[in-house]
């Protein structure tokens, strides 16, 4: 695929026409009706070039241009305007636009401006090569912000709270924080706090003296002591019983603990990292988490977005996992086909990065050559019908209304959807947001093969 384009225009017919005609020329096309929607797409999708109208409700195309150059400088911008003046053109170029084009224009005129841009885009496309930070790999703006937070927090002793859905890489962030810190050569001690009785959890974390618990013939050090000099990682920390939370707060505030049955405290040098898949503020409101404990952790908070909200990381992560697992089984270099990548990009990834890795590991096991094809990654979601296209993908009911589109656009949208779905009518109907029977009727109406 030549590259990815975001079309921004408040005129639905012009926006949809460009989407279809650019897609017919091999581009991955996203669309937005205003600058606010465009900014959300730029934060979550891989974009090489933005083609934006100048005059729109709310923020103008020039305002959007300024935002893009501040946050995604590698993304090129072409402005569309029906009010072309020398002043507008000069201002657009000064703000960083690559070019502008005057309405009305043909798609061929726009393609002539796009092709040289795409020919010289950076290796890896969509805003440049991937970045890495310890075990973390990606290039989305959201993940790069996490990289910066990790690099800032790692050299400190500040406690850290990592919040994110399951599978988003909370453990990888915690491990990277430890590895990049001065404590990297010391122990990283983990403990999962979910579904552990208060007495058991207290003994596990803080230890006990001889005779302090039934059957204790000798003293036992808890996880906190085992992590002395290093890092203590507490998963699902909000599940720690309320009566035990003050003891963790004391460790965070004073660097000291007491074993059960001990008369004197033990001073420790421990960096604490907590993770949760829950909303910690909700846990406080529900009375399950002490507010002072959350306050103590919030100064070093890192939030991880789900994979469906940072789709430009999917190609990078997919190839990363393929390469890693191929080395483990001595399979040589394996590529990911464009059609297989399209399937991965359409899926909404409820299991996040962990699920993506499992899919690629399975695909490698079934692959009989040097390329991963769609049949190797499908079905996604265990065949439970979870591959519905996300709202920002082209040709969805959220972005197109077939019943209000002129006949030629309707026909071309159907042809494009069928092509993108490998002529699978059920999937094409799903992408278009119409019943399969309606799709077949329209295919017959427009003499589209296969109806």
N, C-alpha and C positions, 0 to 999 in steps of 0.2 A: 504494500500500500504506500503511495507517494508521501503521505503525511496526514496530519490532523488539522482541521480548520474549525474555528468557531465563528459563526455568522451571527451578528448582532444587528437587529433591525426591528422597529416597531410595526412595520408593514408585513402582515402575515403572508400575503401572497408572494412578495419578493423574497422573504426569508425562506419559505418552503421551496420556491423554485430554485434558489441557489443551493439549498440543501440537496435536492434531488440531482441537479445537474452536476454539481461538484462530486457527489457520491458516484454518479455514473462515470466519472473520469478517474475513479479509484481512490478518492480521498475519504478519510473518516471525518464525518461532518457532525458537529454539534450546533445547536442554535439557541438563541436567547432573544427575548422581546425587549429587554432593557439592560442597562449597565449593571444593575444590582444582580440580576440573574446571571449575567456574564461573569461577574466576579465569583459567584458561587461555583460555576463550572470551572473557572480557572484554578480554583483552590482544590478541585477534586479530580480533574481529568487531564490527560496529556494533550496539550495544545501546542502546535508549531506556529500557526499564523491566526491572527484575529482580523476578520473583515467586518468593520463596524460602520454603521451610519453615524453621521455627525449629530444630527438633530433628533433627539429622542426625549420622551417624558422623563423627568428626573435628571439624573446625571447625563451629560452630553457625551458624545464620542470622544471629544478632546479630554474630558475628565477621565474617562475610561482609559484612554491612552496614557495619561499621566500615572494612573494607578498601576497599569501593566509594567511600565518602564521602571517603576519603583520596586515592584515585587517580583516580576518575571522578566528581567531585562533581555533574556535570550529569545523571548517570544516577539515575532515581528507583527506589525500592525499596518493594515491598509484601510484607509478611511473612505467611506462612500458619502457623497454629498450631492444634492440637487442644487446647492447654492454655492457653487465653486467660485471663489475669488482668489486673487493673488494673496491677499492677507490670510485667508483661511489656510491655503496651501503652505505658506511660509511658516505659520504658527504650528501646523501639524508636523512639519519636518523638524522644526526646532524642538518640539516636545518628544521627538524620537520616532515619528511614523516613518515607515519605509517608503510609502507612496500614498497617493490618493487617486480615486477614480470617480468620475462625474456621472451621476444618474441622468438619463437612462443609459445603461451599458449592456453589452451582451456578455454571456458567460465566457465566451472565447476571449474577450478583452481582459476579463479578470484572470483567466487561466494564463494568459501571456505574462501577467505580473507575478502570478504564483509560482510558475515553473522554475524561474531562476532562483527564487527564494528557497524552494525546497531542495534544489540541487546543491546548495551550499550550506544546508542546515547542519548542525554539529552531529558527529557520530553518535548514534543512540537516539537522535531525534527528540522531539517533544521537550525542548528546554534543556538539552545537554545530557552528558553522561551521568550514570548513577553515582551517588555519594555513598560513603561507608563510614561507619562509626562503630568500632568493635564488631559485634555480631550483627549489627543493624545494617540493612542494605535498602536503598531506595532513592528516589529523586523528587518525590512530591514535596510541595512547600510545607505541608503539615509535618512530614517526617523530618525534613531538614531543620524545622524549628525544634523538634525533639533532639536532634543531634546537637544543636547549639546548647540546649538546656543540659544535656548529659555532659558535654565538655565543660560547661560552667560549674556544674555541681560536683563532678567527680573529684576534683582536688580538695574539696572541703570535707568537713566532718558533719555537715548538716544532715539531719534525717530527711528522707525522701519518701513521698507518697506517689505511687504510680497507679493511675486510674485508667481502666480500659476494659472493653468487653473481653470475654475469654477468647484466647487465640490471637489477640492483637500483638503479642510479643512482650508482655510485662516482664516475664522472666529474663528475656534477652536484654531488655533495658537495664534491669537490676544487675545482671552479670556484667554488662558493659560498664556500668557505674563502678562496680567493684574492681574490675580489671584495670580501668584507667586511673584509679585512685592510688595514693601512696600505700594503701592496704592490699594492693593486688597480690602480693606474695603471701598474705595471711589468709586464714580460713574464711570461706563464705559458707555460713551455716544457715540452712533453710528449715522452716517449720510451717506446716499448713494448719491454720487455726480453725478450719471449718469442722463442725460436728465433733468437737472434743469437749468432754466434760470439764467443768471448771477446775476441779481438784487435779485431774490428770494434766490439763494444760499448764496449771501453775507449777506442778512438779517438773514437767518437761522443760519449761522455760527457765525456771529459777532454781531448780534442784532442791535437795533436802539433806539434813544431817542424819547421822545414824540414829535409828529409833524414832525419827519424826513421823514416819508413816509405817503402817503394818508391814513387817517383813524386811525392813530396811536395816540390814546387818552392817552396812557401811555407808558413809556419806556418798552423795552423788551430785556431780556438777550438772547444771542445766545447760540448755542451748546458749543462753547468754554468756556464761563463762567459757564455753567452748569457742565462742566467737571473739573472745578477748583479743584485741589487736586487729581484728578483721571486721567482717560485716555480718549482721544478723538480718536475714530476709524472712519476713513474716507475710505469708500469703493469706488472703481473705482476713485481714487483720480486724475488720469490723465485726467478725464473728467471735472475737475474744469476749468471754462473759464480762458483764459490767463490773463484777466484784474483783476481777483480776486486772482490769484496765488501769487502776491507780498505780499498780506495781510497774507496769510498762511506762507510765507517765513519769514515775520517779527515775527510771533508768534514763529516759530521754532528757529529763531536766537536771539530774544530779550525777548521772554516771555511776549509780550504785544500785545494788540489789541485796536482798536477804534471802538466803536459803530457808526453806521451811524448817523450823526448829532452831534456827541460828540466833545467837544473842547479839551479834555485831554484823553490820553491813559489809559487803564486799565491793570495793571500787573497781570499775571496769573501764576499759577503753574500747567501746563498741560503737560502730556506725550502724544505725537501724534504717532499713528500707522496708516499707510496707506496701503491699499491693492489694487492689480490690477490683472486682468487676461490678460492684454495686455503686450507687450514688451515696457517697459518705454523708452529704448534707441531709439526705433522706433518712439515713440511719440515725443521725443525731435527732432529727424531728420525731422519729418513731421511738426514741428513748433507748435505742440499742447501742449507741456510741456516745461517749462523753465528749461534749463540745470542746473541753480543754485539750483533750487528746488530739482531736482533729486540728485544732488551732496550732498545736505544737508541730504537726506534720505539714501543714499547708504551705509553709514558707518554701518548701522544696517540692512542690507538686508538679508532676508531669502527666498530662492527659494524652492518651493514645486514641486517635480516630480509628473507627472500624475500616476494614479494607474497602468496603463499598463506597466510602467517602474519600478515598485516595486511590482511584483506579489507575493512575499513571504509575503506581508502584507494581501493578500486576505483571506487566511484561518483564520487568527487571527481576522481581522475585521468582517468577516462573523459570527464567533461564538460570538464575542462581541455584534454585533447588534441583533443576535438571542436571546441572554441572556437578553439584555436590554428590547427588545420588549415583550419577553415572560413574564418578570416580570410585565410589564404594564398591560397585559391582564390576568395575573394569570394563565399562561399556563403550569407552571412547567418547568422542564428541557427538552430542545429540542436539539437533535443532528443533525449534518449535515452529510448526507451520503457521502461516497467517490465518488459515481457517480455524485451527485449534485455538490460537490466541483470541480470535473473535468470540469463540464460545466462552473462554475464560473471562473476557471483558464484559460479556452480557450477564454473567451470573452475579448474584448479589452477595455471596460469601458470608452466610450466617456464622460459619466457623472461623472466619477471618484467615490470617496468615497460616495458622496451623492446618486448616482445611485445605488451603492451596497447596501446601507442601505434601499432604497425603495424596491429593489428586495427581500431582506430578510424579510422586513415587509410584503410584499405581500405574500411571501411563507408561512409565519407563519399563515396568515389568511386562506390560502387554505389547510394547513396541517391538517390531520385528525388523527394524532398519534404523537409519540415521536421522529419522524425522518423526516427531510426534504429530499425529493427525487427529482430527476431531473424534474419530471412533475410539481413540486411546484415552480421551479425557471424559467422554460421555458414558453413562448419564451423570450429570452433576446433581448433587443433593440426594443421591440414592434413588433417583428416578421418581421423586415425590412431587414433580411439577414445580420445582423451585427455581427454574431457569428463566422466569419471566424477565423481560428486559427492564433495566433500571430506568427511572424517569428521564435521565439525561441522555440516553441513547437515541440515535436517530429513529424516526418512523415509529414512534409509540403513540398510543392514544393520548398521552399527556401533552404531546407537542403537535399532533396533527389531527384534524377532524376531516375524515374522508368525505363526509356527506356535504361539506361546505366547499370542497375543492373542485375546481373545474375538471371536466372529464379527462383532459390530457394529463394533468397532474396526477389524478387518481390512478390512471392506467400506469403511469411511470412509477408511482410509489409502489404499486403492487408488483411490478416487474423487479424493482430494486429489492423489495423485501424477500421475494422468492429467491433472487440471486444470493442475497446475504445468508439465507437459510438453507442453501443447497437444494432448492426446489422442494423442500419439505413444507407442504401446505399447512399443516397444523401449526408449525413454528412460525410460518409467515403470518398466518391469521393472528396468532398471539402477539406478534410484534406490531401488527397494524391495529390491534384492539378491536377486532371484529370476529364474529363466529366463522367457523370454517365453511359452513354452508353459504354464508354471504360472500366469502372470498371466492368460492367456486362459481357462484352466480356472476360475480363481477369478472372473473376470468373468462367465462363464456361470453359475456357482454362485449368485452374488448378483444376477443379472439386471442387470448393469451394461451400458449400451448400448455397442456396438462389439465385444463379445465374440463 
